[in-house]
Amino acid sequence: MLNGENILITGGTGSFGKKATEIILKKYKPKKLIIFSRDELKQFEMAQQFPDSKYKCMRYFIGDVRDKERLHRAFYHVDYVIHAAALKQVPTAEYNPFEAVKTNVLGAQNIIDVAIDHGVKKVIALSTDKAANPINLYGATKLCSDKLFIAGNSYAGEDSARFSVVRYGNVLGSRGSVIPFFLKQKATGVLPVTDPDMTRFWITLDQGVNFVLECLERMTGGELFVPKIPSMNIMDLVKSIAPECKTEIIGIRPGEKLHEVMIPRDEARSTLEFDNYYIVKPYINFFKQRFQNNGGKPVPEDFEFSSDTNPWRLTLDEMKEMISNL
């Protein structure tokens, strides 16, 4: 689908953007692959890894999703957009709330408006498990962003851009992940743990990128895609990284949950199950018919996809293997 097409990745110099660039260049032959981000140093460093002398399709575009005029320039003749730009550090968002709103909410609306104006075919936006029943500002802004992208389909009409969202859990080894922090702390002999009962969903960067690209291909517009991924208890994570270390219980931080939810019970009525993923259908009647014959089966009314009740648990050996491949 991406061969001969123009693809733009917002936040393209982040962990996801760099891995997506690597996989797209390996699997496809795009006409242009545009990295849109606001950090010139990260773009310079990424251009050393993916130089345009070797990859003729590569373009590096300085800009901010808050700047609608710059987006208009960047989206010229773009076919597909992967929206990965966000302010995602929970404490930072709590301390700088409207900065998070400007990037995560107003930036999302800018992407929608400009994609429609330029005839972009498909836009897929990255979300987070923190957007399901959010208790912190980051999660709340991403929930708002998700709603904007889903509603963008009715805003665009039948023959214009299509918008969908992918929601998944913690990414192994990404910036902000606890795993690189634990690996660094290992030398001290003590790992700080927030709560011994805490659980989280886990996915590798490769799995996340491949799932997003699969969803970009299969999307019809209006879906919220959730992959079926495993969970792990924080103490098991500690054992898989540094079984010899002591642990220090420091308590849950502000804006943090004991367990994460990717599909709340309230959304069960709108959820369809497939072999490897779920789709949460939109509430907007305008395009509900798109999901009538897609092969998904409804989940039970009391269904909830939560990290503590998820039957798929990572073993210590599986986590060790995943970490060794980082």
N, C-alpha and C positions, 0 to 999 in steps of 0.2 A: 504493500500500500504506500510506502514511503519512497519507493524508487522514483526518481525524477521529480520529486515534490520539494517544496520549500517548508522547512520545519523551524519553529522558533521555540526556544526554551527560556522562560522567565526564571530568574534566579539560577541561571545556567552554570555559574561557577561554584555552586554548593555541592555537597556530597552526591546528591541525587543527579544534578545536572551533569557532573563530570562522568559518572558511571553511565548515564543515559547516552551521552555523547559517544563513549567508548563502544557501547553495545550497538547503537544505531550505525556507526561507521563500520562495524564488523558485519552487521546483518544486511544493511541496505545501501543503496547508492542514491542518496538525496541530491537534488540539484543545489540546494543551500541548506546548511544547518546553522542557524543564527543563535548565538549565545547572547542573551539580553540580561545584563546585570549592572549594578551601580559601582562595583569596586574595580578600579582600573588595574590595581596590582594583581588581584586574582585573575583578571582576564589576561594580563601579561604572562603570568605563570602558566595558565591553561594553554595559551598559545604556544608555549614551549613544548607542551605535551602533545598538542594537536595542531602543528603548524600548517598554515595554508599552503606552504610549499609542497607538503606531502598530501594534505587533504584539501583539494581545490574547492570543496563545498563550504569550508568553514568561514564564518563571519563572526566578528566580535563587535557588539553594539552596546555602548555605554548608555544606560538609561534607568529610570525608576518607574515602577508601575503606578506611582502616584502622579506621574507627569503624562497626562493624556495626549498632549501634543507630540511628545516624543514617541509614545506608543503608535500614533498615527503614522509617523515616519517609519518605525520599525516593522509594522504589520503590512507594509506595501507588498502585494503579491504573495503573502504568506498563505499556505494551505492548511497547516496544522499547528496548533499551539499546545505545548505542555506547560501548564502554569505551576511552577514550583517555588516562586518567590513568596517569602513570608517572613514576618518577625515571629520567631517561634520559641524564644527562651521565656519560660514561664515567669521567673522573677522580674526579668526586664520588662515584660508586658505589664505586670502589676505596677511597677514603679513609673512606667511611661505609657499610661493607658491609651492616650489618644494617638500616640505614634503607632501603636499596634493597630488601632482602628483605621488610620490613614493608609497603612500598607495592606492589611489583610482584608478590610471591608471596602474602602473607597477604591483601592487598587483593583479589587475583583470587579467592581462595577465598571471601572475604566476598561479592563480587559474585555468585558462583555460588549460594551458599546463599540469599541474600536474593531473587535472581531466581526460584528454585524456590519459595520460601515464598510469594511474592506473585503467582505465576502469570504472570510475564512471558512473552511469546510467543517472542521471539528476543533473543539477546545476541550481538553481534559485537565481538570484541576486536582491537585493533591490536597488531601485533607488529613485528619489525624483522629485517633480514638478519643482524644481529649475534647472533640467536638460533640461527642455523644453525651447527653446530660452534663454539660460543662459546669465546672465549679471554679474555674479560673478565667481570667480575661482572654488569654490566648485561645482556649477552647471556645469561648463565647464568640470571639471574632471569626474563628474558623467555621463555627456553626452558621453564623450569619453569611459568610462567604459561600458555604455550601448551598444555602437557600437561594442566594443570588444566582449562582450558576444554574441550578435546576430551573428556577423561574425564567432564566434567560432564554429558554427554549420557546416559551409562549410569547416572550417579548420579541424574539426573532421571527416567529411565524414558521410555516411549514417548509419553505424553500430556502431558508437562510442557514446561518451557522448552527451547529448542534453543540450542546454543552453537557458534559457529564463530570462526575466526581469520583475519585478513588480514595477510600478511607482505609488506612492500615495502622499497625501498632509500631512499637519501638524498632528502629533499624540498627542491626548490629554494626558497630564501628563507625556510625555516622557522628558528625560533630554534635556534641551534647549528649551522646549515649553514655550510659554509666559504665560500659565495658572498657573503653580506653582509660577512663578514670580509675577503675579497679586495677587494671594492668599496671598503671603508674604507681598506685598506692601499695601494690604488692610488696615492693621493696621495704616498706616501713614495718611490715608484719601485722598491721591492723587495717581492716577495711570498715569504714563507717556504713552502717545499714540503717535505713529509716525505720522499718518495721519488719520483724521476722515473718509475718504473715503475708506480706505484700506479693502480688503476682503481676506479671506483665505479659502482653503478647510480644512475640519476636519474629522478625523477618530479616533476611539478608538484603543487602543493597541490590545484588543481582536479581533476587526474587522480586523485589519491589519494582525495579525498572521493567523487568520482563512482564510483570502483571499489568503495569500501566500501559505498555505498548500493546499487549493483547486487548485490553479494554478500549484503547483508542481505535483498534481495528473493529471490534465487535459492537461498539456503542451505537445506539440510534438517537441518543439525546434524551436527557432527563433521568438517567440511571445514577444511583449511588452504588458503586461497586465495593464489596468488602471481601477480601480473600479469606479462605479458610487457612488459618495459620496457628501454630502451637503456642502454648503458654508455659511459663516457668515461674516457680517461687524464687524470691530473691535469695534465700539461704542456699538453695540448690545452685543458683548462679554463682554465688561465692565459692561453693565447694568445687565447681567446675573450673574456676579461675585460679583460686589460691586456697586449697584445702588446709594448708599449713598455717594460714593466717588466723589471728583472733578477729572477732567482730565487736564493734562498738555500736550499740543502739542509740541513734541520735534523734529519733522521732520524725514523724511525717512533716514535711515542709509546707508552708502556706501554699494553697492552690493545688495540692497533690492529693490523689486518691489512693486508697489502699488497693483497689482493684480497678482495672480499666474495662470499659464497655465499648464494643464497636457497633452493636445493634441493641438499643434499649428495648425493653418489653413493649413500650408504647408504639414501636415501629414494626412489631411482629405482623400486624394485619396487612402491612404493605410490603412484606419481605418475601422474595422468591428464592428458593434454594436450587443451586446447580452443583455439579460434581465437586468443583474446586473453589467455588465462591458463592456469595449471595448478592442479590440486587435488592435494594430498597427502592420501590417504585415511587414516583412523585404523586403528590396529592392533587395535582392540577389535572382536571378532567380533559383538558384540551389535547393532551398527547398520551393519555392512558392506553389508547388502543395499540400503541407501539409494542406493548408488553403482553398482549393477549396470547400470542402463539409462539413464544420464544423457548418453550420447553422447560421452563422453571416450575417447581412445585411449591405451593404455599407452605410456610412453616406453621407449627402449632401456635395458637393464640397467646400462650404463655411463654413463647420462645424468647430467650435473651442470649446474646453472644457476649459473654463476660469472661475475663481472664481467670477468675477463680473457679468457675463451673465448666470451663472449656474441657471436654474429655481428652483432647489431644495435648499431651504434656511432653515437653522435651526431656530426654534423659541427660544425665551428666555427660555421657560419652558423645551424644549428639551435639550438645553445646560446645564441648571441647573441640570437636571437629570443625564446627562452624567458626569458632574463634581462630583456629589454626589456619583457616583459609582467608582471613582478613588481610 
